[in-house]
């Protein structure tokens, strides 16, 4: 890095900052997506458990 022209050094640093920002945005997006999918799976699992429980108890299940 010491041999680069000052402008090249600035551009490369700016480029790296842009990449870091993009990766952080992707990571956050994936985190929210994973969280949303996890909540959906948990909701479906709870609903299925409710249906199975009411069936075993001889009660009508809600749908």
PyMOL Python script that loads the backbone (N, CA, C, O; Angstrom):
from pymol import cmd

cmd.read_pdbstr("""\
ATOM      1  N   UNK A   1       0.821  -1.203   0.000  1.00  0.00           N
ATOM      2  CA  UNK A   1       0.000   0.000   0.000  1.00  0.00           C
ATOM      3  C   UNK A   1       0.861   1.263   0.000  1.00  0.00           C
ATOM      4  O   UNK A   1       0.433   2.305  -0.497  1.00  0.00           O
ATOM      5  N   UNK A   2       2.060   1.175   0.549  1.00  0.00           N
ATOM      6  CA  UNK A   2       2.921   2.350   0.662  1.00  0.00           C
ATOM      7  C   UNK A   2       3.347   2.867  -0.709  1.00  0.00           C
ATOM      8  O   UNK A   2       3.606   4.062  -0.853  1.00  0.00           O
ATOM      9  N   UNK A   3       3.428   2.004  -1.714  1.00  0.00           N
ATOM     10  CA  UNK A   3       3.898   2.403  -3.038  1.00  0.00           C
ATOM     11  C   UNK A   3       2.792   2.991  -3.916  1.00  0.00           C
ATOM     12  O   UNK A   3       3.082   3.524  -4.987  1.00  0.00           O
ATOM     13  N   UNK A   4       1.549   2.905  -3.492  1.00  0.00           N
ATOM     14  CA  UNK A   4       0.444   3.411  -4.305  1.00  0.00           C
ATOM     15  C   UNK A   4       0.418   4.931  -4.309  1.00  0.00           C
ATOM     16  O   UNK A   4       0.805   5.584  -3.340  1.00  0.00           O
ATOM     17  N   UNK A   5      -0.038   5.463  -5.403  1.00  0.00           N
ATOM     18  CA  UNK A   5      -0.264   6.903  -5.506  1.00  0.00           C
ATOM     19  C   UNK A   5      -1.325   7.283  -4.473  1.00  0.00           C
ATOM     20  O   UNK A   5      -2.242   6.496  -4.239  1.00  0.00           O
ATOM     21  N   UNK A   6      -1.235   8.461  -3.846  1.00  0.00           N
ATOM     22  CA  UNK A   6      -2.221   8.849  -2.815  1.00  0.00           C
ATOM     23  C   UNK A   6      -3.671   8.711  -3.266  1.00  0.00           C
ATOM     24  O   UNK A   6      -4.524   8.277  -2.491  1.00  0.00           O
ATOM     25  N   UNK A   7      -3.958   9.080  -4.527  1.00  0.00           N
ATOM     26  CA  UNK A   7      -5.338   8.964  -5.010  1.00  0.00           C
ATOM     27  C   UNK A   7      -5.769   7.501  -5.083  1.00  0.00           C
ATOM     28  O   UNK A   7      -6.912   7.171  -4.766  1.00  0.00           O
ATOM     29  N   UNK A   8      -4.863   6.634  -5.498  1.00  0.00           N
ATOM     30  CA  UNK A   8      -5.177   5.210  -5.567  1.00  0.00           C
ATOM     31  C   UNK A   8      -5.493   4.677  -4.176  1.00  0.00           C
ATOM     32  O   UNK A   8      -6.405   3.870  -3.993  1.00  0.00           O
ATOM     33  N   UNK A   9      -4.730   5.138  -3.213  1.00  0.00           N
ATOM     34  CA  UNK A   9      -4.946   4.710  -1.829  1.00  0.00           C
ATOM     35  C   UNK A   9      -6.335   5.143  -1.356  1.00  0.00           C
ATOM     36  O   UNK A   9      -7.040   4.373  -0.704  1.00  0.00           O
ATOM     37  N   UNK A  10      -6.724   6.374  -1.684  1.00  0.00           N
ATOM     38  CA  UNK A  10      -8.046   6.888  -1.295  1.00  0.00           C
ATOM     39  C   UNK A  10      -9.141   6.074  -1.987  1.00  0.00           C
ATOM     40  O   UNK A  10     -10.123   5.685  -1.356  1.00  0.00           O
ATOM     41  N   UNK A  11      -8.968   5.822  -3.282  1.00  0.00           N
ATOM     42  CA  UNK A  11      -9.980   5.064  -4.014  1.00  0.00           C
ATOM     43  C   UNK A  11     -10.118   3.648  -3.470  1.00  0.00           C
ATOM     44  O   UNK A  11     -11.229   3.141  -3.315  1.00  0.00           O
ATOM     45  N   UNK A  12      -8.988   3.016  -3.181  1.00  0.00           N
ATOM     46  CA  UNK A  12      -9.058   1.645  -2.683  1.00  0.00           C
ATOM     47  C   UNK A  12      -9.728   1.604  -1.316  1.00  0.00           C
ATOM     48  O   UNK A  12     -10.486   0.678  -1.026  1.00  0.00           O
ATOM     49  N   UNK A  13      -9.457   2.591  -0.480  1.00  0.00           N
ATOM     50  CA  UNK A  13     -10.094   2.638   0.839  1.00  0.00           C
ATOM     51  C   UNK A  13     -11.596   2.873   0.685  1.00  0.00           C
ATOM     52  O   UNK A  13     -12.403   2.242   1.367  1.00  0.00           O
ATOM     53  N   UNK A  14     -11.963   3.783  -0.212  1.00  0.00           N
ATOM     54  CA  UNK A  14     -13.375   4.064  -0.466  1.00  0.00           C
ATOM     55  C   UNK A  14     -14.083   2.816  -0.991  1.00  0.00           C
ATOM     56  O   UNK A  14     -15.207   2.509  -0.594  1.00  0.00           O
ATOM     57  N   UNK A  15     -13.406   2.107  -1.886  1.00  0.00           N
ATOM     58  CA  UNK A  15     -13.957   0.878  -2.457  1.00  0.00           C
ATOM     59  C   UNK A  15     -14.181  -0.166  -1.365  1.00  0.00           C
ATOM     60  O   UNK A  15     -15.219  -0.825  -1.328  1.00  0.00           O
ATOM     61  N   UNK A  16     -13.199  -0.307  -0.482  1.00  0.00           N
ATOM     62  CA  UNK A  16     -13.326  -1.274   0.612  1.00  0.00           C
ATOM     63  C   UNK A  16     -14.464  -0.891   1.550  1.00  0.00           C
ATOM     64  O   UNK A  16     -15.190  -1.761   2.031  1.00  0.00           O
ATOM     65  N   UNK A  17     -14.624   0.399   1.811  1.00  0.00           N
ATOM     66  CA  UNK A  17     -15.729   0.853   2.662  1.00  0.00           C
ATOM     67  C   UNK A  17     -17.073   0.531   2.015  1.00  0.00           C
ATOM     68  O   UNK A  17     -18.018   0.137   2.698  1.00  0.00           O
ATOM     69  N   UNK A  18     -17.154   0.698   0.700  1.00  0.00           N
ATOM     70  CA  UNK A  18     -18.396   0.378  -0.013  1.00  0.00           C
ATOM     71  C   UNK A  18     -18.711  -1.108   0.093  1.00  0.00           C
ATOM     72  O   UNK A  18     -19.853  -1.497   0.339  1.00  0.00           O
ATOM     73  N   UNK A  19     -17.686  -1.931  -0.096  1.00  0.00           N
ATOM     74  CA  UNK A  19     -17.868  -3.387   0.009  1.00  0.00           C
ATOM     75  C   UNK A  19     -18.335  -3.753   1.417  1.00  0.00           C
ATOM     76  O   UNK A  19     -19.244  -4.565   1.585  1.00  0.00           O
ATOM     77  N   UNK A  20     -17.708  -3.150   2.421  1.00  0.00           N
ATOM     78  CA  UNK A  20     -18.079  -3.432   3.811  1.00  0.00           C
ATOM     79  C   UNK A  20     -19.532  -3.063   4.060  1.00  0.00           C
ATOM     80  O   UNK A  20     -20.264  -3.794   4.727  1.00  0.00           O
ATOM     81  N   UNK A  21     -19.941  -1.928   3.522  1.00  0.00           N
ATOM     82  CA  UNK A  21     -21.324  -1.466   3.702  1.00  0.00           C
ATOM     83  C   UNK A  21     -22.305  -2.432   3.040  1.00  0.00           C
ATOM     84  O   UNK A  21     -23.341  -2.765   3.616  1.00  0.00           O
ATOM     85  N   UNK A  22     -21.975  -2.874   1.839  1.00  0.00           N
ATOM     86  CA  UNK A  22     -22.838  -3.822   1.118  1.00  0.00           C
ATOM     87  C   UNK A  22     -22.940  -5.139   1.885  1.00  0.00           C
ATOM     88  O   UNK A  22     -24.029  -5.695   2.032  1.00  0.00           O
ATOM     89  N   UNK A  23     -21.803  -5.633   2.372  1.00  0.00           N
ATOM     90  CA  UNK A  23     -21.820  -6.894   3.116  1.00  0.00           C
ATOM     91  C   UNK A  23     -22.626  -6.769   4.398  1.00  0.00           C
ATOM     92  O   UNK A  23     -23.360  -7.687   4.765  1.00  0.00           O
ATOM     93  N   UNK A  24     -22.494  -5.637   5.081  1.00  0.00           N
ATOM     94  CA  UNK A  24     -23.255  -5.418   6.309  1.00  0.00           C
ATOM     95  C   UNK A  24     -24.748  -5.383   6.002  1.00  0.00           C
ATOM     96  O   UNK A  24     -25.549  -5.966   6.732  1.00  0.00           O
ATOM     97  N   UNK A  25     -25.119  -4.700   4.927  1.00  0.00           N
ATOM     98  CA  UNK A  25     -26.529  -4.631   4.523  1.00  0.00           C
ATOM     99  C   UNK A  25     -27.068  -6.026   4.207  1.00  0.00           C
ATOM    100  O   UNK A  25     -28.175  -6.380   4.614  1.00  0.00           O
ATOM    101  N   UNK A  26     -26.279  -6.809   3.482  1.00  0.00           N
ATOM    102  CA  UNK A  26     -26.699  -8.177   3.161  1.00  0.00           C
ATOM    103  C   UNK A  26     -26.849  -9.015   4.424  1.00  0.00           C
ATOM    104  O   UNK A  26     -27.798  -9.787   4.562  1.00  0.00           O
ATOM    105  N   UNK A  27     -25.907  -8.854   5.336  1.00  0.00           N
ATOM    106  CA  UNK A  27     -25.946  -9.627   6.575  1.00  0.00           C
ATOM    107  C   UNK A  27     -27.194  -9.279   7.385  1.00  0.00           C
ATOM    108  O   UNK A  27     -27.858 -10.163   7.926  1.00  0.00           O
ATOM    109  N   UNK A  28     -27.505  -7.996   7.462  1.00  0.00           N
ATOM    110  CA  UNK A  28     -28.701  -7.571   8.191  1.00  0.00           C
ATOM    111  C   UNK A  28     -29.962  -8.087   7.504  1.00  0.00           C
ATOM    112  O   UNK A  28     -30.888  -8.559   8.165  1.00  0.00           O
ATOM    113  N   UNK A  29     -29.992  -7.995   6.176  1.00  0.00           N
ATOM    114  CA  UNK A  29     -31.156  -8.484   5.428  1.00  0.00           C
ATOM    115  C   UNK A  29     -31.356  -9.972   5.649  1.00  0.00           C
ATOM    116  O   UNK A  29     -32.478 -10.426   5.878  1.00  0.00           O
ATOM    117  N   UNK A  30     -30.275 -10.728   5.583  1.00  0.00           N
ATOM    118  CA  UNK A  30     -30.370 -12.173   5.793  1.00  0.00           C
ATOM    119  C   UNK A  30     -30.820 -12.479   7.218  1.00  0.00           C
ATOM    120  O   UNK A  30     -31.573 -13.424   7.454  1.00  0.00           O
ATOM    121  N   UNK A  31     -30.349 -11.667   8.163  1.00  0.00           N
ATOM    122  CA  UNK A  31     -30.753 -11.858   9.556  1.00  0.00           C
ATOM    123  C   UNK A  31     -32.244 -11.662   9.726  1.00  0.00           C
ATOM    124  O   UNK A  31     -32.907 -12.456  10.392  1.00  0.00           O
ATOM    125  N   UNK A  32     -32.780 -10.597   9.121  1.00  0.00           N
ATOM    126  CA  UNK A  32     -34.218 -10.343   9.215  1.00  0.00           C
ATOM    127  C   UNK A  32     -35.007 -11.437   8.509  1.00  0.00           C
ATOM    128  O   UNK A  32     -36.058 -11.865   8.987  1.00  0.00           O
ATOM    129  N   UNK A  33     -34.495 -11.882   7.372  1.00  0.00           N
ATOM    130  CA  UNK A  33     -35.163 -12.945   6.619  1.00  0.00           C
ATOM    131  C   UNK A  33     -35.183 -14.233   7.431  1.00  0.00           C
ATOM    132  O   UNK A  33     -36.209 -14.909   7.515  1.00  0.00           O
ATOM    133  N   UNK A  34     -34.055 -14.563   8.021  1.00  0.00           N
ATOM    134  CA  UNK A  34     -33.963 -15.772   8.846  1.00  0.00           C
ATOM    135  C   UNK A  34     -34.916 -15.683  10.028  1.00  0.00           C
ATOM    136  O   UNK A  34     -35.575 -16.660  10.383  1.00  0.00           O
ATOM    137  N   UNK A  35     -34.982 -14.499  10.634  1.00  0.00           N
ATOM    138  CA  UNK A  35     -35.869 -14.303  11.780  1.00  0.00           C
ATOM    139  C   UNK A  35     -37.327 -14.471  11.352  1.00  0.00           C
ATOM    140  O   UNK A  35     -38.110 -15.111  12.054  1.00  0.00           O
ATOM    141  N   UNK A  36     -37.689 -13.902  10.213  1.00  0.00           N
ATOM    142  CA  UNK A  36     -39.064 -14.004   9.720  1.00  0.00           C
ATOM    143  C   UNK A  36     -39.421 -15.455   9.411  1.00  0.00           C
ATOM    144  O   UNK A  36     -40.516 -15.908   9.745  1.00  0.00           O
ATOM    145  N   UNK A  37     -38.508 -16.183   8.778  1.00  0.00           N
ATOM    146  CA  UNK A  37     -38.758 -17.594   8.462  1.00  0.00           C
ATOM    147  C   UNK A  37     -38.900 -18.391   9.756  1.00  0.00           C
ATOM    148  O   UNK A  37     -39.776 -19.249   9.868  1.00  0.00           O
ATOM    149  N   UNK A  38     -38.039 -18.109  10.731  1.00  0.00           N
ATOM    150  CA  UNK A  38     -38.098 -18.797  12.022  1.00  0.00           C
ATOM    151  C   UNK A  38     -39.426 -18.578  12.716  1.00  0.00           C
ATOM    152  O   UNK A  38     -39.993 -19.507  13.291  1.00  0.00           O
ATOM    153  N   UNK A  39     -39.927 -17.347  12.664  1.00  0.00           N
ATOM    154  CA  UNK A  39     -41.216 -17.052  13.292  1.00  0.00           C
ATOM    155  C   UNK A  39     -42.343 -17.774  12.568  1.00  0.00           C
ATOM    156  O   UNK A  39     -43.271 -18.275  13.203  1.00  0.00           O
ATOM    157  N   UNK A  40     -42.267 -17.830  11.240  1.00  0.00           N
ATOM    158  CA  UNK A  40     -43.287 -18.521  10.453  1.00  0.00           C
ATOM    159  C   UNK A  40     -43.303 -20.009  10.795  1.00  0.00           C
ATOM    160  O   UNK A  40     -44.369 -20.600  10.974  1.00  0.00           O
ATOM    161  N   UNK A  41     -42.119 -20.610  10.885  1.00  0.00           N
ATOM    162  CA  UNK A  41     -42.024 -22.031  11.227  1.00  0.00           C
ATOM    163  C   UNK A  41     -42.572 -22.271  12.629  1.00  0.00           C
ATOM    164  O   UNK A  41     -43.289 -23.245  12.856  1.00  0.00           O
ATOM    165  N   UNK A  42     -42.241 -21.391  13.568  1.00  0.00           N
ATOM    166  CA  UNK A  42     -42.723 -21.533  14.942  1.00  0.00           C
ATOM    167  C   UNK A  42     -44.242 -21.404  14.996  1.00  0.00           C
ATOM    168  O   UNK A  42     -44.902 -22.135  15.734  1.00  0.00           O
ATOM    169  N   UNK A  43     -44.795 -20.481  14.221  1.00  0.00           N
ATOM    170  CA  UNK A  43     -46.255 -20.295  14.179  1.00  0.00           C
ATOM    171  C   UNK A  43     -46.936 -21.538  13.623  1.00  0.00           C
ATOM    172  O   UNK A  43     -47.941 -21.996  14.166  1.00  0.00           O
ATOM    173  N   UNK A  44     -46.387 -22.083  12.536  1.00  0.00           N
ATOM    174  CA  UNK A  44     -46.962 -23.299  11.943  1.00  0.00           C
ATOM    175  C   UNK A  44     -46.872 -24.476  12.907  1.00  0.00           C
ATOM    176  O   UNK A  44     -47.811 -25.264  13.025  1.00  0.00           O
ATOM    177  N   UNK A  45     -45.736 -24.592  13.596  1.00  0.00           N
ATOM    178  CA  UNK A  45     -45.550 -25.692  14.544  1.00  0.00           C
ATOM    179  C   UNK A  45     -46.559 -25.584  15.681  1.00  0.00           C
ATOM    180  O   UNK A  45     -47.135 -26.588  16.099  1.00  0.00           O
ATOM    181  N   UNK A  46     -46.774 -24.365  16.182  1.00  0.00           N
ATOM    182  CA  UNK A  46     -47.733 -24.160  17.266  1.00  0.00           C
ATOM    183  C   UNK A  46     -49.142 -24.490  16.791  1.00  0.00           C
ATOM    184  O   UNK A  46     -49.921 -25.092  17.529  1.00  0.00           O
ATOM    185  N   UNK A  47     -49.470 -24.101  15.568  1.00  0.00           N
ATOM    186  CA  UNK A  47     -50.797 -24.369  15.016  1.00  0.00           C
ATOM    187  C   UNK A  47     -51.017 -25.877  14.867  1.00  0.00           C
ATOM    188  O   UNK A  47     -52.080 -26.391  15.214  1.00  0.00           O
ATOM    189  N   UNK A  48     -50.012 -26.577  14.355  1.00  0.00           N
ATOM    190  CA  UNK A  48     -50.100 -28.032  14.195  1.00  0.00           C
ATOM    191  C   UNK A  48     -50.252 -28.703  15.549  1.00  0.00           C
ATOM    192  O   UNK A  48     -51.057 -29.622  15.702  1.00  0.00           O
ATOM    193  N   UNK A  49     -49.485 -28.250  16.533  1.00  0.00           N
ATOM    194  CA  UNK A  49     -49.558 -28.814  17.879  1.00  0.00           C
ATOM    195  C   UNK A  49     -50.956 -28.612  18.459  1.00  0.00           C
ATOM    196  O   UNK A  49     -51.502 -29.502  19.111  1.00  0.00           O
ATOM    197  N   UNK A  50     -51.527 -27.434  18.215  1.00  0.00           N
ATOM    198  CA  UNK A  50     -52.878 -27.130  18.700  1.00  0.00           C
ATOM    199  C   UNK A  50     -53.883 -28.077  18.056  1.00  0.00           C
ATOM    200  O   UNK A  50     -54.760 -28.598  18.744  1.00  0.00           O
ATOM    201  N   UNK A  51     -53.772 -28.309  16.753  1.00  0.00           N
ATOM    202  CA  UNK A  51     -54.688 -29.217  16.059  1.00  0.00           C
ATOM    203  C   UNK A  51     -54.569 -30.640  16.599  1.00  0.00           C
ATOM    204  O   UNK A  51     -55.581 -31.301  16.832  1.00  0.00           O
ATOM    205  N   UNK A  52     -53.350 -31.111  16.797  1.00  0.00           N
ATOM    206  CA  UNK A  52     -53.127 -32.467  17.301  1.00  0.00           C
ATOM    207  C   UNK A  52     -53.676 -32.597  18.711  1.00  0.00           C
ATOM    208  O   UNK A  52     -54.316 -33.598  19.033  1.00  0.00           O
ATOM    209  N   UNK A  53     -53.439 -31.604  19.558  1.00  0.00           N
ATOM    210  CA  UNK A  53     -53.900 -31.646  20.947  1.00  0.00           C
ATOM    211  C   UNK A  53     -55.419 -31.692  21.030  1.00  0.00           C
ATOM    212  O   UNK A  53     -55.976 -32.475  21.800  1.00  0.00           O
ATOM    213  N   UNK A  54     -56.090 -30.861  20.245  1.00  0.00           N
ATOM    214  CA  UNK A  54     -57.554 -30.840  20.289  1.00  0.00           C
ATOM    215  C   UNK A  54     -58.135 -32.128  19.719  1.00  0.00           C
ATOM    216  O   UNK A  54     -59.178 -32.593  20.178  1.00  0.00           O
ATOM    217  N   UNK A  55     -57.468 -32.709  18.719  1.00  0.00           N
ATOM    218  CA  UNK A  55     -57.934 -33.975  18.143  1.00  0.00           C
ATOM    219  C   UNK A  55     -57.865 -35.084  19.183  1.00  0.00           C
ATOM    220  O   UNK A  55     -58.806 -35.866  19.326  1.00  0.00           O
ATOM    221  N   UNK A  56     -56.753 -35.155  19.910  1.00  0.00           N
ATOM    222  CA  UNK A  56     -56.600 -36.181  20.941  1.00  0.00           C
ATOM    223  C   UNK A  56     -57.580 -35.970  22.088  1.00  0.00           C
ATOM    224  O   UNK A  56     -58.007 -36.929  22.732  1.00  0.00           O
ATOM    225  N   UNK A  57     -57.933 -34.724  22.339  1.00  0.00           N
ATOM    226  CA  UNK A  57     -58.862 -34.424  23.427  1.00  0.00           C
ATOM    227  C   UNK A  57     -60.313 -34.588  22.977  1.00  0.00           C
ATOM    228  O   UNK A  57     -61.232 -34.505  23.792  1.00  0.00           O
ATOM    229  N   UNK A  58     -60.515 -34.820  21.685  1.00  0.00           N
ATOM    230  CA  UNK A  58     -61.868 -34.976  21.152  1.00  0.00           C
ATOM    231  C   UNK A  58     -62.586 -33.653  20.972  1.00  0.00           C
ATOM    232  O   UNK A  58     -63.815 -33.615  20.905  1.00  0.00           O
ATOM    233  N   UNK A  59     -61.834 -32.571  20.892  1.00  0.00           N
ATOM    234  CA  UNK A  59     -62.430 -31.245  20.721  1.00  0.00           C
ATOM    235  C   UNK A  59     -62.313 -30.819  19.263  1.00  0.00           C
ATOM    236  O   UNK A  59     -61.406 -31.261  18.558  1.00  0.00           O
ATOM    237  N   UNK A  60     -63.224 -29.963  18.807  1.00  0.00           N
ATOM    238  CA  UNK A  60     -63.098 -29.459  17.429  1.00  0.00           C
ATOM    239  C   UNK A  60     -61.888 -28.529  17.337  1.00  0.00           C
ATOM    240  O   UNK A  60     -61.686 -27.691  18.216  1.00  0.00           O
ATOM    241  N   UNK A  61     -61.092 -28.668  16.294  1.00  0.00           N
ATOM    242  CA  UNK A  61     -59.919 -27.797  16.141  1.00  0.00           C
ATOM    243  C   UNK A  61     -60.283 -26.582  15.317  1.00  0.00           C
ATOM    244  O   UNK A  61     -61.125 -26.641  14.421  1.00  0.00           O
ATOM    245  N   UNK A  62     -59.630 -25.480  15.638  1.00  0.00           N
ATOM    246  CA  UNK A  62     -59.847 -24.275  14.832  1.00  0.00           C
ATOM    247  C   UNK A  62     -58.940 -24.340  13.626  1.00  0.00           C
ATOM    248  O   UNK A  62     -57.859 -24.925  13.696  1.00  0.00           O
ATOM    249  N   UNK A  63     -59.369 -23.737  12.493  1.00  0.00           N
ATOM    250  CA  UNK A  63     -58.525 -23.751  11.296  1.00  0.00           C
ATOM    251  C   UNK A  63     -58.525 -22.458  10.648  1.00  0.00           C
ATOM    252  O   UNK A  63     -57.868 -22.281   9.621  1.00  0.00           O
TER     253      UNK A  63
END
""", "prot")
cmd.dss("prot")
cmd.show_as("cartoon", "prot")
cmd.util.cbc("prot")
cmd.orient("prot")
